[in-house]
Amino acid sequence: MVEINGKKLHVYAEGEGNQTLVFMSGLGTVSPYYDFKVLFEKLSSDYRIAVVERAGYGWSEISSADRDLKTVLQETRSALKLAGESAPFVLFPHSLAGLEAIYWANLYPKEVTAVIGLDPLVPGFIKQTEDKPSLSPLISILTRTGLVRNQSDVFDNNFMAAKKGLLTEKETEVARTIFYRRVQTENMWEEVDQAAANSKIVSEQGKLGTPFFAFISSRTEEDYWQDSINSYAKTSGGQTYILSGDHYIHLDYPELIAENSKEIIEKNIEN
């Protein structure tokens, strides 16, 4: 736990290696640590890995600070530094965190050697489709009234690592406790409100100079999701991999993604 602007943020790190991989969660993932565990444990024998839990997520405290990209990135970079982790990094953003990762790579190119997205949101998608990230008002009402604790199926159906049977019984119970404390927090709703503005900020940065790779889900018939990521990766000199699965693609293909990520790092960074 490290303190940033008076609030404690949680950073988990393990493993050794010449490269440090930073995992950044998507919108509403209440426990990034447990969400990414099945993937990072397949990489930590070869690399240093770090999971940063943003304000309002996991073991991190809820913050009153704005959720614009400048603030969020400052918190992420400061948390890593205070936790003893040093750049350069390979970023693994899921979903909404794609915007923060790209923003980071553009602002501080010496700190980011590559971005390997997990069904990541890229700039331009929201403007083109007018489809911004969303949360469930019903779940928020259940949470604020405390009724969510009497609705076990809310956790069972919405915490994907547990739903897919990827956690032990003990891990599931810990994740359930975190879920009740961190499901759809104020910070998550603020991220929804800021999504379009944050996407515009990243779009205005222009072309990404850092290699951008992505594993894309085939979760939707909406071709523009895949097309936007494919196009973004191509302009950066990167590559995409389309996999048959849902939005939490790293839970469906952890071994495949780990092996391909190692190849990406070996070919594009270490050589």
Buried (B, 14 or more C-beta within 10 A) or exposed (E): EBEBEEBBBBBBBBBEBEBBBBBBBBBBBBBBBBBBBBBBBBBBEBBBBBBBBBBBBBBBBBBEBEBBBEBBBBBBBBBBBBBEBEBBBBBBBBBBBBBBBBBBBBBBEEBBBBBBBBBBBBBBBBEEEEEBBEBBEEBBEBBEEEEBBEEEEBBEEBBBBBBEEBBEEEBBEBBBEBBBEBBBBBBBBBBBEBBBEBBEBBBEBEEBEBBBBBBBBBBEEEEBBBEBBBBBBEEBEBBBBBBEBBBBBBBBBBEBBBEBBBEBBEEBBEE
